Amino acid sequence: MKDLTKSMDGRTLIKDLTYIAVPQDRVGIVGPNGSGKSTLLNLIAGKLQPDSGEVQLGATVKLGYFTQEHQDMDDSMRAIEYVKEEAEVIRTADGSVITAGQMLERFLFPPAMQWTPISKLSGGEKRRLYLLRVLMGAPNVLLLDEPTNDLDIGTLSVLEDYLDEFPGVVFTVSHDRYFLDRTIDKLTAFENGQIRLHVGDYSEYEEWLAKNVPAQSSADKEMNSKQNTVQEPAASAAVASPAREKVKFTFKEQREYETIDEMIGQAEQHLVDITAQMEAAFADSGRLQELVELQRQGEAELERLMERWTYLNELAERIAGKA
């Protein structure tokens, strides 16, 4: 995105925004309703044209866009037919093949359910099926517009794990603090008609605001006021108000506590791999620059995980003390 500007209904939503996405970028987009978050996704997707500036897509970019809009589905089709209409197999980053049936099973459609007519699926199941179809398109730039609004906790858990392995770029509009903390490492915050770019997850952004911005931003007010069924307010409260005593894990904290050691190990191995790639690419300045950025992101992610490990283990000790 270069010098991107867009006005709608007489209001300038985006002005002179410049951002270059790099491999494995995880960018959250936050702000009040109507501030321009979905507009930004639509500009990236080419559904809207900017008033000035431009969006440049690399030659190999393939977009996948999970929108809030209702998707027309042929109710007579079966779930697996709907997915196979997009693709029967996809290749993962390591070159292995995943079939449509395997992806359906991963996203909580067991074999018996895969042949269910779409007409018999619930609204949430149809949204899950639509998400799966987007992913079966094998995008390397994924746009997610409020995924936590319509997806159940089980699906979100699978999606979070999927994004851990996703090698491409992700832009996510969300009001769900936990989902943002779990999946992003940068923020684009719409604040009082301006856009702030912040490196870090949402909790880190909130801490930065508390230290540097006297008045609460409009983005933060919206985040605090909007509650939905999949938010984990207790988890965010632990960051905002450390003195508040918690006596049990939330469902998601329990799952995170059980996997945090493995996640740290993976993050450490990721940095080792990047270092080896940097040694091999010392003569390629372009690739080396990409790897330096990946290393910076990897170090930031490892630091975040270590802080999270400390919090979860301290919480576990307090829980054990209450037992």
N, C-alpha and C positions, 0 to 999 in steps of 0.2 A: 504494500500500500504506500503510495507516494503522494503527499500533499492532498490527501483525500478530504473533500468538502461536500456536505450534503445537507440541504434544507428541505423541510416538508411542512406544509400548512403554515408558511410564513415564519417558521422557527428553524434556526441553524442547529442541527443535531450534531454534526461532525464537522470540524474545521481544521484543515491543514494537518491531518493525521498521517504520520509516516511510520511504518513498521515493516520490518523484513522478517518473515518467519524462517526458522532454521529447523533441520530435522529434529524430531521428537519434541518440538515446542508443545507446551500445554498451557494455553492461554484462557483464563476465565474472563468473562465480560459481565460486569455488575453495574447496577444503577437503578434509579426509580423507573417505574412503568412509564413508557412513552418517552424515555430519554434518548433512545436511538440504538439500543442494544441489538434488536432484531434487524433494524435497518443496516447495521454494520455487517451482520451475517449475509443479508441479502445483497449488499454491495460486493462482498467477497465472492458470493455464488453467481454474480452476474444477473440476478433477478431485478436489481435496480442499477441505474447508471449514476455516477457521481456528477455533481454540478461542476466540479473541477477536480484536477488530480486524476489518478488512475490506479487501477488494481492490475498488477501484472502477475500472471500465473506462469510458472515454469512449464517447459515443454512436456514434462512427464507428469504434471499434476493431474490427479483424478479426484474430483470432489465427491464427497458423500454428505448429504444434507438431511438431518433429522429435524423436520420443522414442527411447529405447533399446529399447523394447518391440518384439517381433517383430510385423510387420504381416501379417495374412492377405491374400493376393492370389489372385485367380482365375488359376491357372496357364494356363488355356486362352486368356486374353486376350493380345493383343499389346501391346508396350510403349506404342505410341502410343494404343491404345484405353484403356489404364489411365490415361494422363495426360489424355486428352480427356474421360474420365468426370468429372474435376474441372472442367476448363474447356478450351475450344478455343482461346481467345485470352486474353491479359492486356494491360492497358494499362500503360505505363511512366510514370514521373514526368513525362516531357516530353509525354505524350499519344500517343505512337506505340504501335502494336500489334505484339505478338509472338505468333506462332502456337505451338501445341503442338509442331509439328514443328521450328520454329526453336529453341525452348527445349530440346528433346531434343538437337538438334545441338550447341547451346552446351554442354550437359552431357555431351558425349562419346558421344552415341548418333547415329552417322552415319545418313543416310537408309536405307541397306540394313538397318541393325540395328533401326530403329524398328518394323519389322514382325515382329521375332522374338517368338515366344511366351514369356511370362514363365517358363514351365517350363524353358526352355533358358538362362535367364540365371544367372550365378553369384550367390553370396550378396552380394558387393560390388556387383554391377550392380543387384540388386534393391533394396539400400539406396539406391543413387544414384537409382533410379527413384522410390522412396518420397519422397526429398528433393525431387525435381522436382515430384511431385504436390502436396506441401505448398506449394511456391513458386507453382505454378499457381493456387492458391487466392487469390492476390493479397493476402496478409496485409499489414497495416501494423505489426503487432507480431509478431516472429518469436522463437520459443523453440527453442533448439538444445541438446539434451542429449547431450553427448559425441559431437559429430559426427566427431571424428578417430578414434574407435574403429573404425569400419566403412568409412570412405570412403578411397579410395586417394589418393595425392598429387596425381594429375592432377585428380580431382574437387575436392579441397580447394582447389587453385589456382583453379579456376573459381569455386568458392563464395566465396573471398576477394574475387575481382574483382567478383562479383555484389553482395556486401555493400558494397563501395565505392560502388556506385551506388544502393543500397537507401535510400529516403528515410525509412523508418520506424524503429521501435525494435527492438533486438536484445538478448536475454538469452542468454548462452552459458555452459553448464557445460562445463568442459574441464580436462584435466590437461596439455594440450599448450602449452608456453610460447610456441613460435613462433606458433601459431595465435592465441593470446590477444594477443600483442604486435602481431600484424598486424591484428587485427579489433576490439579494444576500447579504450576510453579511460577506463573506470571499473571498479572491482572491488568485489564483495561477497565478503568473505573470512570463512569460518567458522573461528574460532580458539578452541579450548578452551572450547566452549560459548557463545562470544560471536560477534557479527557485527561486522566492521569494514568501513566504507565508505571506499574509497580512490579518489582521482581520479588517473588515470594508467594505463599498461599494466602487465603483470605484472612486467617487468624493473624498472620504476620502483618498484613495490610492494616487490619484493625488496630493492632498494637502501634503501628507507625502513626496512624491517624491520631490515636490518643496522645502520643508524645509530641506531635508536630502541628496538628490542626486544632485550634482552640474550640471551634464550633464543629459539631458533628456534621459530616458531609451528608448530602442528600442520598448518596449511594448507601451510606451506612444506615441512615434512618430507614430507608426502604428495606434493607436487609434485616433490621431489627424488628420492623413492624409486620413483615410478611411471614406467615407461618404456613407450612404445608405438612402433609401427612408423613413425609419421609424425612423431615428435618430432625436433627438431634440437638435441641436447644441445650441440653445438659452438657454436651461436649463443648459447645462454644462458650457456655457460661464458665466452664473451667478455665478458659483462657482469659475471658473478660473479668472474672471475679474469682481469683485464686483462693480467696478465703472461704468460699462456699464449700462446705463439706459434702462430699458424695460418698455414699455407702454401698454402691453397687455399679457394675458395668452396665452401660446400655448394650443392646444387642450388637451394634456395630463395633463398639469398643472391645467387647469380648472377642469378636472375630479378629479384630486388629491385634489384640494382645496375643492371640494364638499364632499369628503369622508374622509379627514384627521382626523376630530374629531372622527369619528366612528372607524377609524384604531387605534387611540391612546387609545380609550376606550377598544378595544379588546386586545391591547398589555398590558394594565394595568391589565385586568382581567386574561390574560394568566399568568402574574407574580403571581397573587393571587392564581391561581390554582396550580402553581408549588410549592409555599410555603406550601400549604396544603398537596401536595404529599410528600414533603420533611419531614414534620412532621410525616406522616404516615409511611415513609420508613426509619426512623432513625436507625433501626437495620439491614438494608440491605445495606451494604457498596457499593456494585456494583451499585445498583439502585440510591443510594444517589449521587454517583459520576456523573452519567448521569444527574441527576436533577440539580446538581450544574452547570454543563456545560450549560444545557438548561436555567437556571436562568441567567447565564452570557450573553448568546445570547439574551435572552429576554430583559435584561436591556440595552444592546447595541442597540437593535432595538427600544426600547422606546425612548432612547436618540436621535437616528437618526430621529424618527418621530417628536419629539419635535422641533428639529432644523429645520426640513422641515416645520413644522407648522409656525414657526417664519418667515421663508423666504417667504412662500406663503401669509401670512397675511400682511407682509410688502409690498409685491408686489401688493396685492389687494388695499392697501391704496394708493400706488403710482398711480395705474390705476384710482382709484376714483378721485384722485387729478388732473389727466389729462383730465377727462371727462368734 
